[in-house]
Amino acid sequence: MNSKDIFTLIENYQTDLILLRRKIHANPELSFQEFQTSALIQKYLTDLGVNFQILASTGVVAHIGNPDHPCIALRADIDALPILEETGLECSSQNKGIMHACGHDFHTSILLICAAILKSQETQLKKYIKLIFQPAEEKIPGGASIMIKEAVLENPKPNAIFGLHIEPSTSTGQIAVNHGPILASADELYWTIKGKGCHAAQPHVGNDCVLAASHLVMHLNTLMTKFRNPLNPGVLSVTSIHGGSATNIFPDEVKLMGTLRAFNEDLRSKMHELIRENSKAICSLYGCDCDVEVAIGYPHLNNDRLQTEYVQKVASEILGESNVLTFEPKMWAEDFAFYAKEIPACFFFLGVQPEDSELPPLHNARLSPDENALKIGVAMMVGLCNY
């Protein structure tokens, strides 16, 4: 099937594609709570006559093609974020405080229409296709890790897996991809600093956990500059401080939150150790105790070179070589990385920026991707099953 044939097939489903995206966008659900979204996916697949199974409560795995053929997997994530939408779209979120601000509505609708097209061409397929509609990408431990434990990559085991993600700074009609480490590992950090509350006019009779927290934040910012090879990327960020309720009272407790990002597992482990040890040491200087929780998140995402070259080849055939860009690695994180640790994988980025316009970044309450990019995403996913 050539690129012209693919786009001709997509035209037959263009109305469904837009309606599905808008319906999913209007009804977002948080991680591990995607019951209506899962039901929508199941109904659409049932109407197509596509066999599927349920994993991880709300995850759906569909199967299309001849099981005697080589198997590949395509993945879409289905959960949304705890964000109050501000786009003003007619299809804006009907669930207050929840929004598809990371494009998972795009990913899911693209894979559903991909299922429709692949099913219509099933007898011609040279590959056996697993379509993975995965919950809880946005919340550790990540839906991918759970689905892997429930054997999503078995019976049969795919030779490769592919996934896409919208990219607001890349133009519609383009994709961006690269091999090697492209996204960072991500761990969540939580500190509880416990002091002795007292009157603000008598600091000497208490233990000031606000001061301890302030010095801890400053110290944590030095860990990446003084204990890391400058050529090895890493980010340690404290993003939240909560403590105290009045101008004349030192609180008993201050809580901090943050994140650690890295491309290197040795650096990641070293930082875990330093964070735990140094946090306690810094706080002890002020007579305070410090409880540290390092919630282990996703590993870094490594794109297989051969699969990346395959994506580049397919994209060049479908979009033209000039529209296949090189993705610059970022400190974002993705639980697709769990799949990439098990089998050869490629995760690429779909441009959704309209012509002569700029979009807000991912996770922004005003993000409204260009719906013209939907058919590009479908073409790419279908193409990966046919070339």
Secondary structure, 3 states (H helix, E strand, C coil): CCHHHHHHHHHCCHHHHHHHHHHHHHCCCCCCCCHHHHHHHHHHHHHHCCEEEEECCCEEEEEECCCCCCEEEEEEECCCECCCCCCCCCCCCCCCCCECCCCHHHHHHHHHHHHHHHHHCHHHCCCEEEEEEECCCCCCCCHHHHHHHCCCCCCCCCCEEEEEEEEEEEECCCEEECCEEEECEEEEEEEEEECECEECCCHHHCECHHHHHHHHHHHHHHHHHHCCCCCCCEEEEEEEEEECCCCCEECCEEEEEEEEEECCHHHHHHHHHHHHHHHHHHHHCCCCEEEEEEEEEECCEEECHHHHHHHHHHHHHHHCHHHEEECCCECCCCCHHHHHHHCCEEEEEEEEECCCCCCCCCCCCCCCCCCCHHHHHHHHHHHHCCC
